[in-house]
Amino acid sequence: MAYLNHALEQAAAQHLMTGPLKEALVEHCLGNLRVLNMMAAELLEIAAQRELPQLDEKLFLEFYSRQPRTNKNPLLKGGRQ
């Protein structure tokens, strides 16, 4: 969370993400800053396309709940777990 807050502060964009969204991102990245940056960048791109003034947990849930979850294990049939 400290990293995310620092990054938003350095970008002068503390208002860009709601508290619950920041918590969701931090929980889902499991301490991996690269994953955190990638997830935040994807959400920022969507928000820019939609001209949203702020990113929130609703956007997070909408975007990540519709992503297909594929299983890369070729031994399991159907490609999904």
C-alpha positions as CSV (number, residue, x, y, z in Angstrom):
1,M,0.0,0.0,0.0
2,A,2.9,2.3,0.8
3,Y,4.3,1.9,-2.7
4,L,0.9,2.5,-4.4
5,N,0.3,5.6,-2.3
6,H,3.8,6.9,-3.0
7,A,3.3,6.3,-6.8
8,L,0.0,8.2,-6.8
9,E,1.6,11.0,-4.7
10,Q,4.5,11.3,-7.2
11,A,2.1,11.5,-10.0
12,A,0.1,14.2,-8.2
13,A,-2.9,11.9,-8.5
14,Q,-3.8,10.9,-4.9
15,H,-7.5,11.4,-5.9
16,L,-7.3,9.0,-8.8
17,M,-8.1,5.8,-6.8
18,T,-10.6,5.2,-4.1
19,G,-9.4,3.5,-0.8
20,P,-11.3,0.3,-1.5
21,L,-9.8,0.0,-5.0
22,K,-6.3,0.5,-3.6
23,E,-7.0,-2.2,-1.0
24,A,-8.3,-4.6,-3.7
25,L,-5.2,-4.0,-5.9
26,V,-2.8,-4.5,-3.0
27,E,-4.5,-7.7,-1.9
28,H,-4.6,-9.2,-5.4
29,C,-1.0,-8.5,-6.3
30,L,0.2,-10.4,-3.3
31,G,3.3,-8.2,-2.8
32,N,4.3,-8.3,-6.5
33,L,4.9,-4.7,-7.5
34,R,5.1,-5.6,-11.2
35,V,1.6,-7.2,-11.0
36,L,0.3,-4.2,-9.1
37,N,1.7,-1.8,-11.8
38,M,0.2,-3.9,-14.6
39,M,-3.2,-4.1,-12.9
40,A,-3.3,-0.4,-12.2
41,A,-2.2,0.4,-15.7
42,E,-5.0,-1.7,-17.2
43,L,-7.6,0.0,-15.0
44,L,-6.2,3.4,-15.9
45,E,-6.5,2.6,-19.6
46,I,-10.1,1.6,-19.2
47,A,-10.9,4.6,-17.1
48,A,-9.3,6.9,-19.7
49,Q,-11.3,5.3,-22.5
50,R,-14.5,5.8,-20.5
51,E,-13.4,9.3,-19.4
52,L,-13.9,8.4,-15.7
53,P,-12.6,11.0,-13.2
54,Q,-11.8,8.3,-10.6
55,L,-11.0,4.6,-10.5
56,D,-13.0,2.6,-8.0
57,E,-13.6,-1.0,-6.9
58,K,-16.7,-1.3,-9.2
59,L,-14.4,-0.9,-12.2
60,F,-12.0,-3.4,-10.7
61,L,-14.7,-6.0,-10.2
62,E,-16.2,-5.3,-13.6
63,F,-12.9,-5.7,-15.4
64,Y,-11.3,-8.6,-13.6
65,S,-14.5,-10.6,-13.1
66,R,-15.0,-10.8,-16.9
67,Q,-11.4,-11.9,-17.7
68,P,-11.4,-15.6,-18.8
69,R,-9.5,-17.8,-16.4
70,T,-7.7,-20.4,-18.5
71,N,-5.8,-23.3,-17.1
72,K,-2.4,-23.7,-18.8
73,N,-2.1,-27.3,-17.7
74,P,-2.4,-29.3,-20.9
75,L,-3.2,-32.4,-18.9
76,L,-6.6,-31.0,-17.9
77,K,-9.2,-31.0,-20.6
78,G,-11.4,-28.1,-21.5
79,G,-8.8,-25.5,-20.8
80,R,-10.6,-24.3,-17.6
81,Q,-10.3,-25.2,-14.1
